[in-house]
Amino acid sequence: MILAAFSLWCVAGIALAVLSGDDDGARLQRLILDAYQAGTGKAVIPPGTYRLRSPARDAEASLYFKGLKNFTIEAAGATFVCEDRVTGWGRFDDCDGVTIWGGTVRHDPAPFSQGRITAIGADRLSVDVRIDAGYAADLSDTAFFFPSGSGWLDLFDPATREWKRGAADLDFASFEPLGAASYRFTLREALRPGYPIAVGDPVAWRGVIAPDLLLQNCRKMRVEGATFQSSSGFCVSEYAGEGDNFYRYTVERAPVPTGAKELPLLASNADAFHSNSVRHGPTLDGCVFSHMDDDGVPIHGGQTLVVGGGGSSVVLAVRKGDAAFGIAGRPGDVLHFYDEAGALAGEGTV
């Protein structure tokens, strides 16, 4: 199938955070916007600890900014404690030339959970885990954990607290509560003989992913000197836009969360950095990423399914808000078409 040109239609949807109440998040939002509207070119956040509550259950971030240009947010010495496990720190839409300088973003309570193995099934098809005090035990709440009902456990060495050598992720098909803060995980495959696992081994598992810093449809952004701890997902995510953004930041484990005794095993639910459908790729220089429960630096475009069409038009299955085919798509873009075997079948120009 070779297409010279075709029309592209989709519906883009977007969810914006709505701030309410007079908490630290609302005050920070006002401080930054007041400085921007005053034309000072810079907002300075005084050193200190700022506790951010979720503005709404479905809000994506505690702070939201749209259309900022040539502006700096200085946050050196500031620590932002996100008290909602699935709400990120900040979202920037349609911004150009904004610098975020310094600051530590931390979730407390942690957005993931962890514990220790208390038993291994005789058939080696299950492991029992007791959750550490101070970490989430509401594993059946799909707003926070395992929307599909399955997932994986990360196995750690009790001496080094690093991922256990020779051990892959423990993929499980289901889980069930055994009592207060205890669960049995049924594995997809039986543990092989000699698998490096023992009662007392620490395990951790990620929660629902929600970017801590989302840059959507932005250009010439700069994130420098920031630190992300106990992140809720993609620590920094750039999505669509012209891009050419610069990053120098750290992803690391957090201190012991409130009510806990054990240090976190993970630094983030998922990627330290994530770039999706940005036209000019990012520059990452001097970043230090560790203990994230997925990729370090994935950079990619988008793909979708052709469901119909003819002549110079095709019909595509596109999700709302899709960056590649919705927000970012424009005339002149070239798309490649692949057959069911994954072989290139042709190309077309929007």
N, C-alpha and C positions, 0 to 999 in steps of 0.2 A: 504494500500500500504506500504510494508516494503522493503526498499532498503538497501542492504549491502554496496554498494559503487557506486559512479557515477562520471562522468566527469563534470566539471563546466567550462563554457566558457562565457566570456563577453568582452566588449570593454570599456576600461576606458578612459575618457577624462578629461582634466585638463586645466584651464585657469590661466595664470600667468600674474602678473602685469608687465608692461614695463614702466620704468621711463624715462621721457624725460624732457628737460628743466633744468634750474639751480635754482629751487625753494628750499625751506627748505627741502622738501622730498628728492630730489636728493642729497643735501649736507649731510643729515643724513645717507642716504644709503652709501655714500662713507666713511663717518667717521667710521661707524660700520664695514664695510668690510675691510677698511684699517687696523683698529685695529686687526681684526681677522687674516688677512693675515700676519701681523707683528708678530703674535704669542704672543701678550701681555696677552691674556686670558680675556681681559676686554676692553669695550668701555665706556667711560664716556661722557654723553651728558651734556653740561653745562646748568645750570638753565636758564630759559627764556621761551619765547613763540615762538613756531614754527608753521607756517601756512602751511598746506599740501594741495596741489591741486591734483585733480585726474589726474594720468598720462594718462589715456584714459577712455572714457565713460564706457567701459566694464571691466576696471581693478577692481580687487577685493580688493586691498589694496594699499596704498601709498608706503609702504615699503614691500619688498619681500626678503626672505632669504631661502636658500636651503643648507642642509648638514652641518650646523654649529654644532660643537661639543665642549662640556666643555668650555663654553664661557658665560660671564656675560655682560649684557647691563644695565648700571646704569643711571637712568633718574630722580633721586630725584630732585625736583625743576623745572622740565621741564613740560610745558603744550603743548600738541599737538592739534592744532585746525584743524579739518578736514573740509575743505570748500566744500566738495562734500557730498551730503546727502546719497549716495548709495555706497560710497567707504570707506572701513575700514581703520584702522590705519596700521596694520601689518599682514603679513602671513608668517608662518614658515613651510617649508616642509622638511621632512626627517631629522629633527634635533634631537640632543641627548645631554642632560645635559646642556641646555641653560637656564640661569636665566634672567628674566626681572624684574628689581628692581626699583620700584617707578614710578613716572610720572602720569600725568593726561591726559586722552584722552577725547576730547570734540568735538561734531559737532556744527558748527555755519555756516550756518543756521541749525536749528533743523531738524532732519529727519522725524519728525512727525508734526502734526498740532493741533490747538486747537481754541476754540472760545466760544461763549455763545449762549444759546437758545433764539431766539427772538420771536418765535411763536410755538404753538402746534396746529395741525390740529383739526378741530371740530370733525372729525371722529376718532381722536387719532391714526391715522395711519401715521402721518408725523410730523417731527419737522424741523423748520427753524433755521439755525445757521449762525451767522456772525463771520467770522474768526478774531481773534485778530491781531492787527497790528504787523508786523514783523514775522509772521508765514506763512508758505506756503499756497497759495490759488490755486495752480495748481492741483486740485484734479482729473481732467480728464486726466492727464498725467500718463499713466500706468507704466512709468519708475519709478515713485515715489510713487504712491498711487493706491490701489484697482485694481490690474490686472484683477480680475474677475468681476469688476463692482459692487461688494457688499462688506460688511464688518460689522463693529460694531463701535459704539460710546461708550466711557467711560464717565459715568456721575459722576460729582464731586459736593461736598457740597461747596457752595460759601463762607461759613464762615470758614471752616477748610481746604479747598482745598484738602481734602482726598476723596477717592471714597465714593459715597453717600450710606449710610447704607440702606439696603432693596431694592436697585436698582440693577438689573442685567444689563449686557451689552445691549445696544440698537442695536439689529441686524437689518440692513437695506438691502433691496433687490436692491435698486437703488437710485440715487441722481441726482439732476439737478441744474444748476446755476440759481440764482434769480437776479443776478447783481454782481457788484464788491464785491468780498470777501464774498458773501452770497450764501448759498446752502439750498435746501430742500431735506431732506432724507426721503424716503418712507420706513416705517418699515415693517418687515415681519409679525408682528402681532400687533393688536391694543393694546395700553397701557391699562392695566386693570384699573377699577375704584379704585381710591385711590393710584395709583402708585406714588411714591415720586419724582415727577418731576415738575419743574416750570420754567416759563420764567425768564431768568437771570442766570440759572444754567450753570456753566462751563462744557464743554465737550472737549474731546480730542480723537484723532484717530491716529493709527500708520501708518507709511509709509512702503515702501518695505524693507524687511529684508536683511541685509548684515553684516556679523560678523565684529566686530571691531578688534578682535584678533583671528586669525584662526591658530590652530596648527594641521597640517595634517601629519599623519604617523610619529609622534614624540615619544620620549621616555625621561623619567626623566627630564621633563621641570619644571620650577618653575616660578610662577608669584606672586610677593609679593610686597605689598605696593602701588599698582597701584590703580587709581580711574578712573571710566568710567562715563561720564555725557552725557546726550542727545545722547545715543548710537543708532547706526543704526540697531541694531538687536540683535543677540546673542552677548552679550558684550565680552565673551570669549567662543570660540567653539573649542573643541578637536574632531578630526575626524580620526578614524582608528589609526593604529600604536600600538606599545607595551604599551604605556601609562605609568602608575605609575607616573603621574604628580601631582604637588603640587600647591595649589592656596590659596592665602590670599589677597583679594582685595575688593574694595568698588564699589557699583553701587548706584548712587544718582542723584537727579535732578541737573541741571546746573544753573548757573546764568542766568540773563535775556539775551537772544540772541541779536545780533546786530539789531538795528532798531525796537526792541520790547519794550513794557512797562510792560507786564505781565511775571511773572516767569513761567517756564515750569511746566506743570502738570505731565508729564511723565519723566522718567529717561532713558527709552529705548523702542524701538519698540517691543521688544520681550524678550526672556529669558536672565536672568542675567548670566547664565552658561548653556552650552549644551554639552553633551558627547554622541557621536554616534559611536558604533562599535569599541571601544578601548579595547584592550585585558586585560589590567590591569587597574581597575577602578581608578578614581581620589581621591585625598585627598583634601578636602576643610576644612580649619581650620581658624577661626577668620574672615570669610567674613561677610560683611554687605551689604545686597541687599534690595533695596526699589524702589517702583514706576515703576517697569518694567511692560510692557503691556502683560505679559504672564508668563511662568513658572519661578520658582526660580532655581531649580536644577534638570532637567531631565537627566536621564542616561539610555541609551537603546541600543539595537542592531538593526538589520535590518530585514525586511521581504520583500518578493516579491512573484509574482504569478507563479505557475507552468503552463506552456502553452502546454506541450507535453512531449514525451519521451517514453521509454520502456526498459525493461530489467534492466541493471545497469546504464542507463543514463536518465537524465531529461533535459528538455529545460526550462529555466527560463527567465522571462521578467525582464531584469536588466537595470537600467538607467546608462548612462555614468558616470563614476567616483563614482559609488556606493561603499561605504566603506565596507559593510559587504560581498558582493559577488564579488567585483572587486579588489579594492586596498588591502584589508585585507585578502581575502579568501586564504586558503592554504590547501594542503593535510593534512588529519587528522581531519579537522574541522567536527563537527557533526551538521547536520541540522535537525530540526523537521518539519514534514509535518502536516498540519491541513486541515480538510475537510471544506466544505462550511458552516457547522454549528459552526465551531470554535473548534471542538474536535480534539485532537491529533490522527492522523491516522498512524503515523509511523515515523521512523527516518532513516537517512542515513549518511554515512561518505564519505567525499570528497576523 
